[in-house]
Amino acid sequence: MMIAASVWSLIIPSVEMAEESYNIVWIPAAVGLVLGVLFLILVNKLAERCEKKENGKKLNMLTFSVTLHNIPEGWR
């Protein structure tokens, strides 16, 4: 479901908007996708580091998951 939402709500509109400005229309979408993947890798590394700590393990994971879920909603 989230993949479909990403494609129809983010990637396709990005390509359509780029048609007006760029010669190669897939570049903005590709850059955004790569930056998103790098961001998720970074957050995963941070979550693994916090998960190794015994104190507040569940609270840290809950905080990371809620924050990660809400980041895209705040940037629109």
PDB file with one MODEL, atoms N, CA, C and O in Angstrom:
MODEL        1
ATOM      1  N   MET A   1       0.827  -1.186   0.000  1.00  0.00           N
ATOM      2  CA  MET A   1       0.000   0.000   0.000  1.00  0.00           C
ATOM      3  C   MET A   1       0.874   1.253   0.000  1.00  0.00           C
ATOM      4  O   MET A   1       0.600   2.203  -0.734  1.00  0.00           O
ATOM      5  N   MET A   2       1.919   1.257   0.818  1.00  0.00           N
ATOM      6  CA  MET A   2       2.778   2.436   0.889  1.00  0.00           C
ATOM      7  C   MET A   2       3.581   2.636  -0.405  1.00  0.00           C
ATOM      8  O   MET A   2       3.872   3.769  -0.787  1.00  0.00           O
ATOM      9  N   ILE A   3       3.932   1.543  -1.069  1.00  0.00           N
ATOM     10  CA  ILE A   3       4.644   1.673  -2.340  1.00  0.00           C
ATOM     11  C   ILE A   3       3.731   2.323  -3.378  1.00  0.00           C
ATOM     12  O   ILE A   3       4.159   3.198  -4.130  1.00  0.00           O
ATOM     13  N   ALA A   4       2.489   1.895  -3.412  1.00  0.00           N
ATOM     14  CA  ALA A   4       1.534   2.490  -4.350  1.00  0.00           C
ATOM     15  C   ALA A   4       1.313   3.968  -4.031  1.00  0.00           C
ATOM     16  O   ALA A   4       1.255   4.799  -4.937  1.00  0.00           O
ATOM     17  N   ALA A   5       1.192   4.289  -2.757  1.00  0.00           N
ATOM     18  CA  ALA A   5       1.017   5.691  -2.369  1.00  0.00           C
ATOM     19  C   ALA A   5       2.239   6.512  -2.748  1.00  0.00           C
ATOM     20  O   ALA A   5       2.106   7.660  -3.172  1.00  0.00           O
ATOM     21  N   SER A   6       3.410   5.945  -2.603  1.00  0.00           N
ATOM     22  CA  SER A   6       4.634   6.660  -2.976  1.00  0.00           C
ATOM     23  C   SER A   6       4.685   6.922  -4.472  1.00  0.00           C
ATOM     24  O   SER A   6       5.051   8.013  -4.907  1.00  0.00           O
ATOM     25  N   VAL A   7       4.319   5.926  -5.249  1.00  0.00           N
ATOM     26  CA  VAL A   7       4.382   6.083  -6.702  1.00  0.00           C
ATOM     27  C   VAL A   7       3.351   7.101  -7.179  1.00  0.00           C
ATOM     28  O   VAL A   7       3.696   8.034  -7.903  1.00  0.00           O
ATOM     29  N   TRP A   8       2.098   6.932  -6.782  1.00  0.00           N
ATOM     30  CA  TRP A   8       1.044   7.796  -7.309  1.00  0.00           C
ATOM     31  C   TRP A   8       1.029   9.184  -6.678  1.00  0.00           C
ATOM     32  O   TRP A   8       0.632  10.148  -7.332  1.00  0.00           O
ATOM     33  N   SER A   9       1.446   9.304  -5.437  1.00  0.00           N
ATOM     34  CA  SER A   9       1.368  10.602  -4.766  1.00  0.00           C
ATOM     35  C   SER A   9       2.670  11.382  -4.790  1.00  0.00           C
ATOM     36  O   SER A   9       2.653  12.597  -4.598  1.00  0.00           O
ATOM     37  N   LEU A  10       3.802  10.721  -5.019  1.00  0.00           N
ATOM     38  CA  LEU A  10       5.078  11.415  -4.957  1.00  0.00           C
ATOM     39  C   LEU A  10       5.880  11.341  -6.254  1.00  0.00           C
ATOM     40  O   LEU A  10       6.298  12.372  -6.782  1.00  0.00           O
ATOM     41  N   ILE A  11       6.094  10.149  -6.763  1.00  0.00           N
ATOM     42  CA  ILE A  11       6.992   9.985  -7.905  1.00  0.00           C
ATOM     43  C   ILE A  11       6.362  10.504  -9.196  1.00  0.00           C
ATOM     44  O   ILE A  11       6.994  11.271  -9.922  1.00  0.00           O
ATOM     45  N   ILE A  12       5.147  10.104  -9.488  1.00  0.00           N
ATOM     46  CA  ILE A  12       4.499  10.550 -10.725  1.00  0.00           C
ATOM     47  C   ILE A  12       4.296  12.077 -10.731  1.00  0.00           C
ATOM     48  O   ILE A  12       4.587  12.712 -11.745  1.00  0.00           O
ATOM     49  N   PRO A  13       3.808  12.692  -9.633  1.00  0.00           N
ATOM     50  CA  PRO A  13       3.728  14.158  -9.648  1.00  0.00           C
ATOM     51  C   PRO A  13       5.095  14.837  -9.784  1.00  0.00           C
ATOM     52  O   PRO A  13       5.200  15.899 -10.398  1.00  0.00           O
ATOM     53  N   SER A  14       6.126  14.238  -9.224  1.00  0.00           N
ATOM     54  CA  SER A  14       7.469  14.793  -9.363  1.00  0.00           C
ATOM     55  C   SER A  14       7.914  14.791 -10.822  1.00  0.00           C
ATOM     56  O   SER A  14       8.485  15.769 -11.304  1.00  0.00           O
ATOM     57  N   VAL A  15       7.652  13.698 -11.514  1.00  0.00           N
ATOM     58  CA  VAL A  15       8.015  13.618 -12.929  1.00  0.00           C
ATOM     59  C   VAL A  15       7.190  14.617 -13.749  1.00  0.00           C
ATOM     60  O   VAL A  15       7.717  15.253 -14.661  1.00  0.00           O
ATOM     61  N   GLU A  16       5.913  14.754 -13.429  1.00  0.00           N
ATOM     62  CA  GLU A  16       5.062  15.697 -14.159  1.00  0.00           C
ATOM     63  C   GLU A  16       5.504  17.144 -13.942  1.00  0.00           C
ATOM     64  O   GLU A  16       5.492  17.948 -14.875  1.00  0.00           O
ATOM     65  N   MET A  17       5.896  17.475 -12.703  1.00  0.00           N
ATOM     66  CA  MET A  17       6.376  18.826 -12.423  1.00  0.00           C
ATOM     67  C   MET A  17       7.717  19.090 -13.107  1.00  0.00           C
ATOM     68  O   MET A  17       7.992  20.210 -13.536  1.00  0.00           O
ATOM     69  N   ALA A  18       8.541  18.064 -13.205  1.00  0.00           N
ATOM     70  CA  ALA A  18       9.857  18.225 -13.831  1.00  0.00           C
ATOM     71  C   ALA A  18       9.752  18.402 -15.340  1.00  0.00           C
ATOM     72  O   ALA A  18      10.673  18.934 -15.958  1.00  0.00           O
ATOM     73  N   GLU A  19       8.652  17.969 -15.945  1.00  0.00           N
ATOM     74  CA  GLU A  19       8.476  18.137 -17.391  1.00  0.00           C
ATOM     75  C   GLU A  19       8.505  19.606 -17.788  1.00  0.00           C
ATOM     76  O   GLU A  19       8.885  19.947 -18.908  1.00  0.00           O
ATOM     77  N   GLU A  20       8.104  20.469 -16.869  1.00  0.00           N
ATOM     78  CA  GLU A  20       8.067  21.900 -17.162  1.00  0.00           C
ATOM     79  C   GLU A  20       9.448  22.553 -17.032  1.00  0.00           C
ATOM     80  O   GLU A  20       9.706  23.584 -17.653  1.00  0.00           O
ATOM     81  N   SER A  21      10.336  21.953 -16.226  1.00  0.00           N
ATOM     82  CA  SER A  21      11.584  22.627 -15.900  1.00  0.00           C
ATOM     83  C   SER A  21      12.846  21.957 -16.429  1.00  0.00           C
ATOM     84  O   SER A  21      13.825  22.641 -16.726  1.00  0.00           O
ATOM     85  N   TYR A  22      12.842  20.654 -16.551  1.00  0.00           N
ATOM     86  CA  TYR A  22      14.072  19.922 -16.862  1.00  0.00           C
ATOM     87  C   TYR A  22      13.968  19.188 -18.199  1.00  0.00           C
ATOM     88  O   TYR A  22      12.874  18.859 -18.658  1.00  0.00           O
ATOM     89  N   ASN A  23      15.118  18.940 -18.809  1.00  0.00           N
ATOM     90  CA  ASN A  23      15.145  18.140 -20.024  1.00  0.00           C
ATOM     91  C   ASN A  23      14.995  16.659 -19.712  1.00  0.00           C
ATOM     92  O   ASN A  23      14.286  15.935 -20.411  1.00  0.00           O
ATOM     93  N   ILE A  24      15.664  16.221 -18.664  1.00  0.00           N
ATOM     94  CA  ILE A  24      15.575  14.811 -18.245  1.00  0.00           C
ATOM     95  C   ILE A  24      14.638  14.772 -17.041  1.00  0.00           C
ATOM     96  O   ILE A  24      15.025  15.154 -15.937  1.00  0.00           O
ATOM     97  N   VAL A  25      13.423  14.317 -17.253  1.00  0.00           N
ATOM     98  CA  VAL A  25      12.367  14.476 -16.251  1.00  0.00           C
ATOM     99  C   VAL A  25      12.499  13.536 -15.058  1.00  0.00           C
ATOM    100  O   VAL A  25      11.904  13.797 -14.013  1.00  0.00           O
ATOM    101  N   TRP A  26      13.248  12.470 -15.181  1.00  0.00           N
ATOM    102  CA  TRP A  26      13.320  11.508 -14.081  1.00  0.00           C
ATOM    103  C   TRP A  26      14.394  11.857 -13.056  1.00  0.00           C
ATOM    104  O   TRP A  26      14.467  11.208 -12.012  1.00  0.00           O
ATOM    105  N   ILE A  27      15.228  12.857 -13.320  1.00  0.00           N
ATOM    106  CA  ILE A  27      16.323  13.194 -12.396  1.00  0.00           C
ATOM    107  C   ILE A  27      15.820  13.652 -11.024  1.00  0.00           C
ATOM    108  O   ILE A  27      16.309  13.131 -10.022  1.00  0.00           O
ATOM    109  N   PRO A  28      14.872  14.596 -10.912  1.00  0.00           N
ATOM    110  CA  PRO A  28      14.425  14.993  -9.568  1.00  0.00           C
ATOM    111  C   PRO A  28      13.832  13.828  -8.765  1.00  0.00           C
ATOM    112  O   PRO A  28      14.075  13.718  -7.564  1.00  0.00           O
ATOM    113  N   ALA A  29      13.064  12.971  -9.417  1.00  0.00           N
ATOM    114  CA  ALA A  29      12.489  11.821  -8.714  1.00  0.00           C
ATOM    115  C   ALA A  29      13.580  10.846  -8.282  1.00  0.00           C
ATOM    116  O   ALA A  29      13.523  10.305  -7.178  1.00  0.00           O
ATOM    117  N   ALA A  30      14.567  10.619  -9.134  1.00  0.00           N
ATOM    118  CA  ALA A  30      15.655   9.703  -8.800  1.00  0.00           C
ATOM    119  C   ALA A  30      16.501  10.246  -7.654  1.00  0.00           C
ATOM    120  O   ALA A  30      16.892   9.497  -6.758  1.00  0.00           O
ATOM    121  N   VAL A  31      16.780  11.536  -7.681  1.00  0.00           N
ATOM    122  CA  VAL A  31      17.557  12.140  -6.596  1.00  0.00           C
ATOM    123  C   VAL A  31      16.791  12.048  -5.280  1.00  0.00           C
ATOM    124  O   VAL A  31      17.366  11.712  -4.245  1.00  0.00           O
ATOM    125  N   GLY A  32      15.513  12.341  -5.321  1.00  0.00           N
ATOM    126  CA  GLY A  32      14.691  12.226  -4.115  1.00  0.00           C
ATOM    127  C   GLY A  32      14.632  10.809  -3.582  1.00  0.00           C
ATOM    128  O   GLY A  32      14.669  10.596  -2.370  1.00  0.00           O
ATOM    129  N   LEU A  33      14.539   9.838  -4.479  1.00  0.00           N
ATOM    130  CA  LEU A  33      14.504   8.442  -4.073  1.00  0.00           C
ATOM    131  C   LEU A  33      15.824   8.029  -3.421  1.00  0.00           C
ATOM    132  O   LEU A  33      15.827   7.364  -2.384  1.00  0.00           O
ATOM    133  N   VAL A  34      16.938   8.423  -4.028  1.00  0.00           N
ATOM    134  CA  VAL A  34      18.250   8.079  -3.469  1.00  0.00           C
ATOM    135  C   VAL A  34      18.454   8.750  -2.112  1.00  0.00           C
ATOM    136  O   VAL A  34      18.942   8.114  -1.178  1.00  0.00           O
ATOM    137  N   LEU A  35      18.087  10.019  -1.994  1.00  0.00           N
ATOM    138  CA  LEU A  35      18.208  10.703  -0.710  1.00  0.00           C
ATOM    139  C   LEU A  35      17.320  10.052   0.354  1.00  0.00           C
ATOM    140  O   LEU A  35      17.715   9.954   1.516  1.00  0.00           O
ATOM    141  N   GLY A  36      16.135   9.614  -0.036  1.00  0.00           N
ATOM    142  CA  GLY A  36      15.258   8.923   0.901  1.00  0.00           C
ATOM    143  C   GLY A  36      15.842   7.611   1.381  1.00  0.00           C
ATOM    144  O   GLY A  36      15.750   7.281   2.563  1.00  0.00           O
ATOM    145  N   VAL A  37      16.441   6.863   0.472  1.00  0.00           N
ATOM    146  CA  VAL A  37      17.069   5.591   0.850  1.00  0.00           C
ATOM    147  C   VAL A  37      18.235   5.847   1.794  1.00  0.00           C
ATOM    148  O   VAL A  37      18.385   5.145   2.795  1.00  0.00           O
ATOM    149  N   LEU A  38      19.058   6.838   1.490  1.00  0.00           N
ATOM    150  CA  LEU A  38      20.187   7.164   2.372  1.00  0.00           C
ATOM    151  C   LEU A  38      19.708   7.602   3.755  1.00  0.00           C
ATOM    152  O   LEU A  38      20.307   7.247   4.770  1.00  0.00           O
ATOM    153  N   PHE A  39      18.631   8.372   3.784  1.00  0.00           N
ATOM    154  CA  PHE A  39      18.069   8.796   5.063  1.00  0.00           C
ATOM    155  C   PHE A  39      17.567   7.601   5.870  1.00  0.00           C
ATOM    156  O   PHE A  39      17.783   7.537   7.080  1.00  0.00           O
ATOM    157  N   LEU A  40      16.903   6.660   5.216  1.00  0.00           N
ATOM    158  CA  LEU A  40      16.413   5.476   5.920  1.00  0.00           C
ATOM    159  C   LEU A  40      17.565   4.616   6.441  1.00  0.00           C
ATOM    160  O   LEU A  40      17.467   4.047   7.528  1.00  0.00           O
ATOM    161  N   ILE A  41      18.646   4.516   5.684  1.00  0.00           N
ATOM    162  CA  ILE A  41      19.815   3.769   6.153  1.00  0.00           C
ATOM    163  C   ILE A  41      20.390   4.440   7.400  1.00  0.00           C
ATOM    164  O   ILE A  41      20.738   3.763   8.367  1.00  0.00           O
ATOM    165  N   LEU A  42      20.490   5.771   7.377  1.00  0.00           N
ATOM    166  CA  LEU A  42      21.003   6.500   8.535  1.00  0.00           C
ATOM    167  C   LEU A  42      20.116   6.294   9.765  1.00  0.00           C
ATOM    168  O   LEU A  42      20.618   6.038  10.860  1.00  0.00           O
ATOM    169  N   VAL A  43      18.810   6.405   9.584  1.00  0.00           N
ATOM    170  CA  VAL A  43      17.891   6.222  10.703  1.00  0.00           C
ATOM    171  C   VAL A  43      17.964   4.785  11.224  1.00  0.00           C
ATOM    172  O   VAL A  43      17.871   4.564  12.432  1.00  0.00           O
ATOM    173  N   ASN A  44      18.127   3.815  10.334  1.00  0.00           N
ATOM    174  CA  ASN A  44      18.249   2.432  10.753  1.00  0.00           C
ATOM    175  C   ASN A  44      19.505   2.232  11.607  1.00  0.00           C
ATOM    176  O   ASN A  44      19.463   1.527  12.615  1.00  0.00           O
ATOM    177  N   LYS A  45      20.613   2.846  11.209  1.00  0.00           N
ATOM    178  CA  LYS A  45      21.854   2.752  11.986  1.00  0.00           C
ATOM    179  C   LYS A  45      21.670   3.379  13.362  1.00  0.00           C
ATOM    180  O   LYS A  45      22.119   2.825  14.366  1.00  0.00           O
ATOM    181  N   LEU A  46      21.010   4.534  13.410  1.00  0.00           N
ATOM    182  CA  LEU A  46      20.751   5.173  14.699  1.00  0.00           C
ATOM    183  C   LEU A  46      19.848   4.320  15.583  1.00  0.00           C
ATOM    184  O   LEU A  46      20.069   4.220  16.790  1.00  0.00           O
ATOM    185  N   ALA A  47      18.840   3.711  14.985  1.00  0.00           N
ATOM    186  CA  ALA A  47      17.928   2.854  15.743  1.00  0.00           C
ATOM    187  C   ALA A  47      18.654   1.629  16.277  1.00  0.00           C
ATOM    188  O   ALA A  47      18.410   1.210  17.408  1.00  0.00           O
ATOM    189  N   GLU A  48      19.543   1.048  15.476  1.00  0.00           N
ATOM    190  CA  GLU A  48      20.307  -0.106  15.950  1.00  0.00           C
ATOM    191  C   GLU A  48      21.211   0.284  17.106  1.00  0.00           C
ATOM    192  O   GLU A  48      21.377  -0.485  18.053  1.00  0.00           O
ATOM    193  N   ARG A  49      21.796   1.469  17.037  1.00  0.00           N
ATOM    194  CA  ARG A  49      22.670   1.924  18.117  1.00  0.00           C
ATOM    195  C   ARG A  49      21.878   2.118  19.407  1.00  0.00           C
ATOM    196  O   ARG A  49      22.334   1.733  20.484  1.00  0.00           O
ATOM    197  N   CYS A  50      20.687   2.717  19.298  1.00  0.00           N
ATOM    198  CA  CYS A  50      19.853   2.924  20.488  1.00  0.00           C
ATOM    199  C   CYS A  50      19.280   1.615  20.994  1.00  0.00           C
ATOM    200  O   CYS A  50      19.037   1.465  22.192  1.00  0.00           O
ATOM    201  N   GLU A  51      19.062   0.673  20.101  1.00  0.00           N
ATOM    202  CA  GLU A  51      18.498  -0.618  20.497  1.00  0.00           C
ATOM    203  C   GLU A  51      19.489  -1.417  21.340  1.00  0.00           C
ATOM    204  O   GLU A  51      19.079  -2.222  22.176  1.00  0.00           O
ATOM    205  N   LYS A  52      20.773  -1.205  21.132  1.00  0.00           N
ATOM    206  CA  LYS A  52      21.781  -1.921  21.904  1.00  0.00           C
ATOM    207  C   LYS A  52      21.815  -1.474  23.355  1.00  0.00           C
ATOM    208  O   LYS A  52      22.223  -2.236  24.231  1.00  0.00           O
ATOM    209  N   LYS A  53      21.390  -0.246  23.616  1.00  0.00           N
ATOM    210  CA  LYS A  53      21.344   0.250  24.991  1.00  0.00           C
ATOM    211  C   LYS A  53      20.179  -0.413  25.713  1.00  0.00           C
ATOM    212  O   LYS A  53      19.088  -0.547  25.158  1.00  0.00           O
ATOM    213  N   GLU A  54      20.410  -0.815  26.920  1.00  0.00           N
ATOM    214  CA  GLU A  54      19.372  -1.513  27.682  1.00  0.00           C
ATOM    215  C   GLU A  54      18.305  -0.561  28.226  1.00  0.00           C
ATOM    216  O   GLU A  54      17.133  -0.928  28.302  1.00  0.00           O
ATOM    217  N   ASN A  55      18.694   0.636  28.599  1.00  0.00           N
ATOM    218  CA  ASN A  55      17.753   1.577  29.209  1.00  0.00           C
ATOM    219  C   ASN A  55      16.853   2.207  28.154  1.00  0.00           C
ATOM    220  O   ASN A  55      17.338   2.808  27.195  1.00  0.00           O
ATOM    221  N   GLY A  56      15.563   2.069  28.330  1.00  0.00           N
ATOM    222  CA  GLY A  56      14.613   2.723  27.440  1.00  0.00           C
ATOM    223  C   GLY A  56      14.566   2.158  26.031  1.00  0.00           C
ATOM    224  O   GLY A  56      14.279   2.894  25.087  1.00  0.00           O
ATOM    225  N   LYS A  57      14.836   0.888  25.869  1.00  0.00           N
ATOM    226  CA  LYS A  57      14.892   0.273  24.538  1.00  0.00           C
ATOM    227  C   LYS A  57      13.567   0.416  23.789  1.00  0.00           C
ATOM    228  O   LYS A  57      13.549   0.834  22.631  1.00  0.00           O
ATOM    229  N   LYS A  58      12.469   0.074  24.441  1.00  0.00           N
ATOM    230  CA  LYS A  58      11.163   0.148  23.779  1.00  0.00           C
ATOM    231  C   LYS A  58      10.754   1.590  23.513  1.00  0.00           C
ATOM    232  O   LYS A  58      10.170   1.897  22.474  1.00  0.00           O
ATOM    233  N   LEU A  59      11.064   2.470  24.457  1.00  0.00           N
ATOM    234  CA  LEU A  59      10.715   3.874  24.281  1.00  0.00           C
ATOM    235  C   LEU A  59      11.485   4.478  23.111  1.00  0.00           C
ATOM    236  O   LEU A  59      10.917   5.240  22.329  1.00  0.00           O
ATOM    237  N   ASN A  60      12.769   4.149  22.981  1.00  0.00           N
ATOM    238  CA  ASN A  60      13.567   4.666  21.865  1.00  0.00           C
ATOM    239  C   ASN A  60      13.023   4.180  20.532  1.00  0.00           C
ATOM    240  O   ASN A  60      12.918   4.968  19.592  1.00  0.00           O
ATOM    241  N   MET A  61      12.679   2.917  20.425  1.00  0.00           N
ATOM    242  CA  MET A  61      12.160   2.383  19.170  1.00  0.00           C
ATOM    243  C   MET A  61      10.804   3.005  18.831  1.00  0.00           C
ATOM    244  O   MET A  61      10.526   3.296  17.668  1.00  0.00           O
ATOM    245  N   LEU A  62       9.972   3.206  19.835  1.00  0.00           N
ATOM    246  CA  LEU A  62       8.682   3.855  19.605  1.00  0.00           C
ATOM    247  C   LEU A  62       8.884   5.288  19.121  1.00  0.00           C
ATOM    248  O   LEU A  62       8.207   5.736  18.196  1.00  0.00           O
ATOM    249  N   THR A  63       9.807   5.999  19.742  1.00  0.00           N
ATOM    250  CA  THR A  63      10.095   7.377  19.339  1.00  0.00           C
ATOM    251  C   THR A  63      10.608   7.435  17.911  1.00  0.00           C
ATOM    252  O   THR A  63      10.167   8.274  17.125  1.00  0.00           O
ATOM    253  N   PHE A  64      11.547   6.541  17.567  1.00  0.00           N
ATOM    254  CA  PHE A  64      12.067   6.516  16.201  1.00  0.00           C
ATOM    255  C   PHE A  64      10.963   6.211  15.191  1.00  0.00           C
ATOM    256  O   PHE A  64      10.886   6.856  14.146  1.00  0.00           O
ATOM    257  N   SER A  65      10.117   5.241  15.493  1.00  0.00           N
ATOM    258  CA  SER A  65       9.101   4.861  14.512  1.00  0.00           C
ATOM    259  C   SER A  65       8.071   5.967  14.307  1.00  0.00           C
ATOM    260  O   SER A  65       7.670   6.224  13.172  1.00  0.00           O
ATOM    261  N   VAL A  66       7.641   6.614  15.361  1.00  0.00           N
ATOM    262  CA  VAL A  66       6.663   7.694  15.226  1.00  0.00           C
ATOM    263  C   VAL A  66       7.280   8.887  14.498  1.00  0.00           C
ATOM    264  O   VAL A  66       6.638   9.495  13.642  1.00  0.00           O
ATOM    265  N   THR A  67       8.521   9.218  14.839  1.00  0.00           N
ATOM    266  CA  THR A  67       9.198  10.333  14.178  1.00  0.00           C
ATOM    267  C   THR A  67       9.386  10.053  12.697  1.00  0.00           C
ATOM    268  O   THR A  67       9.111  10.912  11.859  1.00  0.00           O
ATOM    269  N   LEU A  68       9.850   8.861  12.374  1.00  0.00           N
ATOM    270  CA  LEU A  68      10.073   8.504  10.979  1.00  0.00           C
ATOM    271  C   LEU A  68       8.767   8.526  10.190  1.00  0.00           C
ATOM    272  O   LEU A  68       8.755   8.922   9.025  1.00  0.00           O
ATOM    273  N   HIS A  69       7.684   8.109  10.808  1.00  0.00           N
ATOM    274  CA  HIS A  69       6.392   8.112  10.130  1.00  0.00           C
ATOM    275  C   HIS A  69       5.895   9.534   9.874  1.00  0.00           C
ATOM    276  O   HIS A  69       5.265   9.795   8.849  1.00  0.00           O
ATOM    277  N   ASN A  70       6.172  10.447  10.791  1.00  0.00           N
ATOM    278  CA  ASN A  70       5.621  11.801  10.690  1.00  0.00           C
ATOM    279  C   ASN A  70       6.480  12.772   9.892  1.00  0.00           C
ATOM    280  O   ASN A  70       5.991  13.837   9.512  1.00  0.00           O
ATOM    281  N   ILE A  71       7.723  12.450   9.627  1.00  0.00           N
ATOM    282  CA  ILE A  71       8.605  13.374   8.905  1.00  0.00           C
ATOM    283  C   ILE A  71       8.040  13.755   7.537  1.00  0.00           C
ATOM    284  O   ILE A  71       7.967  14.948   7.245  1.00  0.00           O
ATOM    285  N   PRO A  72       7.638  12.817   6.687  1.00  0.00           N
ATOM    286  CA  PRO A  72       7.134  13.221   5.363  1.00  0.00           C
ATOM    287  C   PRO A  72       5.849  14.055   5.443  1.00  0.00           C
ATOM    288  O   PRO A  72       5.610  14.906   4.587  1.00  0.00           O
ATOM    289  N   GLU A  73       5.034  13.818   6.453  1.00  0.00           N
ATOM    290  CA  GLU A  73       3.792  14.574   6.565  1.00  0.00           C
ATOM    291  C   GLU A  73       4.039  16.028   6.915  1.00  0.00           C
ATOM    292  O   GLU A  73       3.248  16.900   6.554  1.00  0.00           O
ATOM    293  N   GLY A  74       5.136  16.295   7.618  1.00  0.00           N
ATOM    294  CA  GLY A  74       5.442  17.669   8.013  1.00  0.00           C
ATOM    295  C   GLY A  74       6.127  18.474   6.940  1.00  0.00           C
ATOM    296  O   GLY A  74       6.206  19.698   7.047  1.00  0.00           O
ATOM    297  N   TRP A  75       6.625  17.824   5.908  1.00  0.00           N
ATOM    298  CA  TRP A  75       7.386  18.513   4.862  1.00  0.00           C
ATOM    299  C   TRP A  75       6.538  18.845   3.644  1.00  0.00           C
ATOM    300  O   TRP A  75       7.089  19.223   2.610  1.00  0.00           O
ATOM    301  N   ARG A  76       5.277  18.724   3.724  1.00  0.00           N
ATOM    302  CA  ARG A  76       4.437  18.964   2.569  1.00  0.00           C
ATOM    303  C   ARG A  76       3.889  20.344   2.576  1.00  0.00           C
ATOM    304  O   ARG A  76       3.152  20.720   1.665  1.00  0.00           O
TER     305      ARG A  76
ENDMDL
END
